[in-house]
Amino acid sequence: MRKLTAFLSASASAVAVFALVPAATASAAPSARPMAQVAARSAIVISGIRYNSPGPDRGSNASLNAEWVQLHNRTRRAVSLTGWTLRDTAHHVFTFGTYRLGAHGFVKIHTGHGRATQRNRYWNHSWYIWNNNGDTASLRNAAGTFKARCHYSDPSENRSFTSC
């Protein structure tokens, strides 16, 4: 019986030591949030929306392109956005063609027309997408899985940009 008691006591000590290792590792992480929350964060986020371009809304291409949504890759690796969609509450949908967002990279999706580059993509829309008084941007991957959302409200239309 003493051998069994000693074994159980030693086993309990070993379990306690191993149980502390993940907790110590988690608290040493840059965020104090539980690991489940950290793991649930998307690699690609909506970092900002410029929803009210400067000047009057007359629909010029320059004005349309001053309205944009910016995405940010928060990881150390490139991420394929091929087939991903960005949409507003009125169901305007931008779909990425073949595209990889570099590690820690940013890309802006402009409302108007333009030549696509690594940092700038164009919706090729002929009128404004983002409502000046409030809207919601939603990002989904190619499989349709929700990845990010950004909502803003500006009833007085005094501002032009929101961070997400």
N, C-alpha and C positions, 0 to 999 in steps of 0.2 A: 504494500500500500504506500510506503514511503517513497519507493521508486516512482510510482504513478503520480503522487503528489508533486515530487520534484520535477518530473517530466512536464506536468501541466503548468507548474509555476514557470519553468524555463520557456515553455511554449508561449505562455501568455506574455512574457517579457519580450520574446522575439516578435510576436504579433504587434505589441505596442510600438516597438521600434520601427517596424515596417509601416505601421499605420501613420507614424509621424512623418515619414519621408515625403509622401505626396503632399501633406499639409504644408510642410516647410517649403517644398518646391513651389506650391501655389502661391504662398505668401511672398516668395521672392520674385514672382512675376511682376511686370511693370504695373499691372492693375490688381487691385484688391478684390475685384469681382470674382464670383465663383467661376470655375473653369467652364461649366456648361454655358454661361453667358458669353465668355470669351470665344468659345468654339462656335457659338451660334452667329457671331458677327460675320458679315459677308466680306470677302476680300475686296469687292468693288462696291463703293458707296457713292451716293449723290452728295457731292460736297457743297454745291451751291447752285442757285438759280438766279439769273438776271432776267426778271420777268417784265420790267418796264423800261424799254429802251429810251434813251434821251430824246427829247423833242416831241413834236406831235406825231401821233400814230397815223401816218399817211400811207404806209405800206411799201416804202422804198426798200430795195434790197439791203441797203446799208442799215436801215432801221430794223428790218427783220433780223439781220445777222447780229445786231447788238442785243438781241434777246437770245439767251442760251441756257443750257443746263451743263454743269461740269461734273464729270465722274472722276473718281480717284481710285487707283489701285493701291491698296495699303500693304501689299505684300512685296517680298523680295524676288518675286518671279513674274514673268509675263503671264497674262491671263487672256485666253481667247474670248472675245465678245461676239464671235460669229453667231448670228441668229438671235442675239439678245434684243429685247424690246424696251423702249422707253415710251411711256404714255402719260397723257394728262387725264383729267376727269371727263373731258368731252370725247374721249376715245380717239384722239389723234395719236397715231402710232408711228414711231421711228424704229426701223429694224436695222441692226448692224449687218452689213455684208461681211465679207472676210476681213477680220480685223483682230489684232492682238494689241492689248494695252500693256506697255512695258512696265517693268518693276517700278513701283512708287510713281508711276506715271499719271498724268491727267489728260483728259480729252474733253473738248467742248462740243456739244451738239447744238449748232446754230439753227434758227428757224428758217432762214432764207436759202438762197442758192449760192453755191461756191464750189471750189475744187477741193476735194477731200485730201487732207494731209494726216500725218500721225497725230497731231494735236487738235485738229479741227475737222469735224464732220458736219454735214449739212442735211437738213430735213427736206430741203427743196420745196418748202411750202410757200404759198403766195400771200398768206395773211398770218397774223399773229397767232401763236399757239397758247402762250401763257397769259392768263387773265391778270390784269393789273391789280385787281382787288382781292385775289386769292385763288389758289389752285393746289393740286397735288400731283407730284411727279412720282411714277412708280416704275421700278426697274425689275425685269424678269430675265432669267437666263433662257437659253434656247429650248430647254425642256418645259418652260413655263413656270418654273419655281421662282417665287417671290424672293428678291434679293435686297431691295432698298426702297425707301419711300421718303419723300420730303414734302411737307405741307407748309404753306404760308398763308397768312391772312393780312390784308392791307386795305381795309374798307375805305380809308381816306385817300388811298393811292399816293401817299407821300414818299414812299421809298421806291427803290428799283431793284434791290438785291436781297436775297436771303441766304444765309449759311445754313447748311443742313447738318 
